[in-house]
Amino acid sequence: MLRIMVVVDVVRVSVTDHNPAPAVLKEAGPDGESGRGIRLVDAISDAWQSGGKETWCEFRCARAAA
């Protein structure tokens, strides 16, 4: 399941699945077919965490000056 929440200046994206193992950062080899997803999330989000079935990340939005 995918959930997207917006609260003031934070966008939180949450994904749940049936795998009880938490997502972890891995080094993917040049020919590897997995191991890049969380690395990308880590690179572009402001925060992320995985607690097993749920993994979330947050993006902080800069407010425009009025």
C-alpha positions in Angstrom: 0.0 0.0 0.0 1.2 3.5 -0.8 0.3 6.5 1.3 1.2 10.1 0.8 0.5 12.7 3.5 1.2 16.4 3.4 1.4 18.3 6.7 2.4 22.0 6.5 5.8 21.8 4.8 6.5 18.1 4.9 5.5 15.4 2.4 5.6 11.9 3.8 5.6 8.9 1.5 4.9 5.5 3.2 5.0 2.1 1.6 3.8 -1.2 3.3 4.2 -4.7 2.0 4.1 -8.3 3.4 7.9 -8.6 3.9 8.6 -8.4 7.6 12.3 -7.6 7.1 13.2 -3.9 7.3 14.7 -2.1 4.2 18.5 -1.6 4.5 21.1 0.4 2.6 23.1 -2.0 0.3 25.9 -1.6 -2.1 24.7 -2.8 -5.5 27.3 -4.1 -7.9 27.3 -2.7 -11.5 25.5 -5.8 -12.7 23.3 -6.2 -9.6 19.5 -6.4 -10.1 18.6 -5.1 -6.7 19.9 -2.9 -3.9 19.3 0.6 -5.4 15.9 1.5 -4.1 16.7 2.6 -0.6 20.0 4.1 -1.7 17.9 6.4 -4.0 15.5 7.2 -1.2 18.4 8.0 1.1 20.0 10.3 -1.5 16.9 12.4 -2.3 14.8 12.4 0.9 15.3 14.5 4.1 14.7 11.5 6.3 13.7 7.8 6.0 13.1 4.8 8.2 12.1 1.2 7.9 10.3 -0.7 10.6 9.7 -4.0 8.8 6.5 -3.9 6.9 6.5 -0.1 6.6 9.1 2.1 5.1 8.6 5.9 4.9 10.5 8.9 3.8 10.0 12.6 4.2 10.6 15.6 1.9 10.7 19.1 3.4 9.3 21.8 1.2 10.7 25.3 1.4 8.0 27.9 1.8 7.9 30.7 -0.8 8.4 34.2 0.6 5.1 36.2 0.4 
